[in-house]
């Protein structure tokens, strides 16, 4: 066999071997590619998902709520000053000594009932003298009238002059004027004598007695300056005064139903009505004083006690309400942070209205569809991207039941 034949035979035999080697290389490359794909691709996907999750978590998570309609009624609890419907000090109107007294503290008296008598002999003597003077003046008046009548008749017969008749007529008029003066003095002293009996001006209870038998009484005092004999209070009806904050004055107050709460008494609330208000805001306290009349027929509440007035105020056009934990106090005013359609923060300045305690009425600044952020951060700003928490229950916050909110 020649050398060329031998080489040709060897080449034929090596070709399958080269093809087999190339195939093995291809298979190994495919296996390596598959292995790489099986290990790297999931990692790449996981990395991309992680990046997306990281980007999402980088946004602040917030919870939101929707405004709700504020209740038309609001209960306002205010401290009240309880006073008797009528309370007056009773002073003496004549000088003398206390002869007797008939009512002590705690005594319930009727109008016109005798409380005390005063012994005033000087007044009695002066009245007797005045009556005698009045009788003398009456006698002088009668004689002067008769004389004037006679002199007018004599003038007709020319027995006396007209001048003399006129003088008699003038004297008769002077005597009649003296009679009227004497009668007025009698009436004055009789009135002073009537003040020796001290009567109750109205039905009530005696709350103070500052006299005793034999005490010297000067008109207008009881043994000292500006000291009354008795103090009388009418407790069947009470006047309760309370001060309404300026923000609540917009509601109609006169005729509003109210009730009085006093801790010692078992009754939960004594009904009453707002009968009048001061009509002007106190410049110091920025409040409006109101008067509530409360029936106290059984005398359960004592004047001077401390109590609380519970008012039920009605709003003509209630606005929206929000929880108080949505409010931001900024130099621009009271604001809330809302989330717009692009998940960006939008700060809105609001005008607060009535205060319900855990919620507050918003007079203006938001609409019913605004998504308001609960518990916003102090650093929150306009345009900040946020993420609404999946646990947020949008619109779940509801307004308190009618009259449930209160403010003291």
WOTAVEN-V268661 format. One record per residue. N is the residue number from 0. RES is the residue in three letters. NEAR is the number of other C-alpha atoms within 12 Angstrom. Layout:
BEGIN
N RES NEAR
N RES NEAR
END
This chain:
BEGIN
0 UNK 8
1 UNK 8
2 UNK 9
3 UNK 10
4 UNK 11
5 UNK 12
6 UNK 13
7 UNK 14
8 UNK 14
9 UNK 14
10 UNK 14
11 UNK 14
12 UNK 14
13 UNK 14
14 UNK 14
15 UNK 13
16 UNK 14
17 UNK 14
18 UNK 14
19 UNK 14
20 UNK 14
21 UNK 14
22 UNK 14
23 UNK 15
24 UNK 14
25 UNK 14
26 UNK 14
27 UNK 15
28 UNK 15
29 UNK 14
30 UNK 14
31 UNK 16
32 UNK 15
33 UNK 14
34 UNK 14
35 UNK 16
36 UNK 16
37 UNK 14
38 UNK 14
39 UNK 15
40 UNK 15
41 UNK 15
42 UNK 15
43 UNK 15
44 UNK 15
45 UNK 15
46 UNK 14
47 UNK 14
48 UNK 14
49 UNK 16
50 UNK 15
51 UNK 14
52 UNK 13
53 UNK 14
54 UNK 15
55 UNK 17
56 UNK 17
57 UNK 15
58 UNK 19
59 UNK 24
60 UNK 27
61 UNK 33
62 UNK 30
63 UNK 37
64 UNK 36
65 UNK 32
66 UNK 37
67 UNK 31
68 UNK 31
69 UNK 37
70 UNK 35
71 UNK 27
72 UNK 31
73 UNK 38
74 UNK 32
75 UNK 37
76 UNK 31
77 UNK 32
78 UNK 27
79 UNK 34
80 UNK 29
81 UNK 32
82 UNK 30
83 UNK 33
84 UNK 30
85 UNK 24
86 UNK 28
87 UNK 24
88 UNK 26
89 UNK 33
90 UNK 36
91 UNK 41
92 UNK 28
93 UNK 33
94 UNK 30
95 UNK 32
96 UNK 29
97 UNK 31
98 UNK 23
99 UNK 22
100 UNK 28
101 UNK 26
102 UNK 31
103 UNK 24
104 UNK 22
105 UNK 20
106 UNK 23
107 UNK 25
108 UNK 28
109 UNK 20
110 UNK 18
111 UNK 15
112 UNK 23
113 UNK 24
114 UNK 39
115 UNK 35
116 UNK 33
117 UNK 41
118 UNK 31
119 UNK 30
120 UNK 19
121 UNK 19
122 UNK 28
123 UNK 26
124 UNK 18
125 UNK 22
126 UNK 27
127 UNK 21
128 UNK 20
129 UNK 26
130 UNK 26
131 UNK 19
132 UNK 23
133 UNK 27
134 UNK 22
135 UNK 22
136 UNK 29
137 UNK 25
138 UNK 20
139 UNK 25
140 UNK 29
141 UNK 23
142 UNK 22
143 UNK 28
144 UNK 26
145 UNK 22
146 UNK 25
147 UNK 27
148 UNK 23
149 UNK 22
150 UNK 28
151 UNK 25
152 UNK 21
153 UNK 20
154 UNK 19
155 UNK 14
156 UNK 12
157 UNK 14
158 UNK 15
159 UNK 18
160 UNK 17
161 UNK 19
162 UNK 16
163 UNK 21
164 UNK 27
165 UNK 22
166 UNK 21
167 UNK 29
168 UNK 26
169 UNK 22
170 UNK 25
171 UNK 29
172 UNK 25
173 UNK 23
174 UNK 28
175 UNK 27
176 UNK 22
177 UNK 25
178 UNK 28
179 UNK 24
180 UNK 23
181 UNK 29
182 UNK 25
183 UNK 20
184 UNK 25
185 UNK 28
186 UNK 20
187 UNK 21
188 UNK 28
189 UNK 23
190 UNK 19
191 UNK 29
192 UNK 29
193 UNK 25
194 UNK 33
195 UNK 35
196 UNK 31
197 UNK 32
198 UNK 29
199 UNK 33
200 UNK 26
201 UNK 26
202 UNK 24
203 UNK 32
204 UNK 36
205 UNK 34
206 UNK 29
207 UNK 22
208 UNK 27
209 UNK 30
210 UNK 35
211 UNK 24
212 UNK 22
213 UNK 19
214 UNK 25
215 UNK 25
216 UNK 35
217 UNK 28
218 UNK 26
219 UNK 22
220 UNK 25
221 UNK 33
222 UNK 25
223 UNK 18
224 UNK 14
225 UNK 18
226 UNK 22
227 UNK 28
228 UNK 43
229 UNK 39
230 UNK 34
231 UNK 37
232 UNK 37
233 UNK 35
234 UNK 35
235 UNK 27
236 UNK 31
237 UNK 40
238 UNK 38
239 UNK 46
240 UNK 39
241 UNK 36
242 UNK 37
243 UNK 38
244 UNK 28
245 UNK 21
246 UNK 21
247 UNK 33
248 UNK 27
249 UNK 20
250 UNK 27
251 UNK 22
252 UNK 31
253 UNK 26
254 UNK 21
255 UNK 30
256 UNK 29
257 UNK 36
258 UNK 36
259 UNK 43
260 UNK 31
261 UNK 28
262 UNK 17
263 UNK 14
264 UNK 19
265 UNK 11
266 UNK 16
267 UNK 17
268 UNK 25
269 UNK 33
270 UNK 26
271 UNK 29
272 UNK 30
273 UNK 34
274 UNK 23
275 UNK 22
276 UNK 27
277 UNK 20
278 UNK 18
279 UNK 19
280 UNK 21
281 UNK 17
282 UNK 11
283 UNK 11
284 UNK 13
285 UNK 16
286 UNK 24
287 UNK 28
288 UNK 32
289 UNK 36
290 UNK 36
291 UNK 41
292 UNK 37
293 UNK 38
294 UNK 28
295 UNK 29
296 UNK 17
297 UNK 15
298 UNK 22
299 UNK 25
300 UNK 33
301 UNK 33
302 UNK 31
303 UNK 21
304 UNK 24
305 UNK 23
306 UNK 32
307 UNK 29
308 UNK 42
309 UNK 39
310 UNK 44
311 UNK 35
312 UNK 36
313 UNK 27
314 UNK 27
315 UNK 14
316 UNK 18
317 UNK 25
318 UNK 30
319 UNK 34
320 UNK 44
321 UNK 50
322 UNK 36
323 UNK 31
324 UNK 26
325 UNK 37
326 UNK 33
327 UNK 30
328 UNK 24
329 UNK 18
330 UNK 8
331 UNK 13
332 UNK 16
333 UNK 24
334 UNK 33
335 UNK 45
336 UNK 45
337 UNK 45
338 UNK 36
339 UNK 24
340 UNK 16
341 UNK 14
342 UNK 25
343 UNK 26
344 UNK 33
345 UNK 28
346 UNK 34
347 UNK 31
348 UNK 24
349 UNK 30
350 UNK 26
351 UNK 31
352 UNK 32
353 UNK 39
354 UNK 37
355 UNK 35
356 UNK 25
357 UNK 22
358 UNK 33
359 UNK 37
360 UNK 40
361 UNK 36
362 UNK 26
363 UNK 23
364 UNK 28
365 UNK 31
366 UNK 22
367 UNK 22
368 UNK 19
369 UNK 28
370 UNK 36
371 UNK 45
372 UNK 43
373 UNK 34
374 UNK 23
375 UNK 31
376 UNK 22
377 UNK 17
378 UNK 15
379 UNK 28
380 UNK 23
381 UNK 19
382 UNK 17
383 UNK 24
384 UNK 26
385 UNK 32
386 UNK 27
387 UNK 30
388 UNK 20
389 UNK 11
390 UNK 13
391 UNK 20
392 UNK 19
393 UNK 25
394 UNK 24
395 UNK 19
396 UNK 27
397 UNK 23
398 UNK 34
399 UNK 27
400 UNK 18
401 UNK 21
402 UNK 25
403 UNK 25
404 UNK 30
405 UNK 27
406 UNK 28
407 UNK 22
END
